[in-house]
Amino acid sequence: MQSFSIEHIAPYERGGAHDLDNFAFSCQGCNNHKYTKTEGRDPESDPKAPMVPLFHPRQNRWHDHFAWSEDFTIIAGLTPTGRATVEALRLNRPGLVNLRRLLVDAGEHPPPDPE
């Protein structure tokens, strides 16, 4: 299993600070897909619709924007921000879905509800 990397929520290349309030743990794959993105397209909106902000873990609540599939392997976006984040970070790529399936079988997934 891969270790987490520390990513900038607001990318440093776009003026984000090098401080704890702007750091979050991320798998390297998600961090690579995010790169310097702060916005994305909601795949369910009109392609001409404006970009929406990606999920911000310090300002948004996970359960407001995402839900687990019944078997806890797929992350569904519930809002334009949630859907754009799932798409931009490719949160349901095959390797992650397979990892989640193994973690469910081992009793280690889904993570506990933070609220």
ABEGO torsion letter per residue (X at the ends): XBBBBBBBABBAAAGBBBBAAABBBBBAAAAAAAEABABBBBAABBAABBBBBBBBAAABBAAAABBBBAAGABBBBABAAAAAAAAAAGAABAAAAAAAAAAAAAGAOBBBBAX
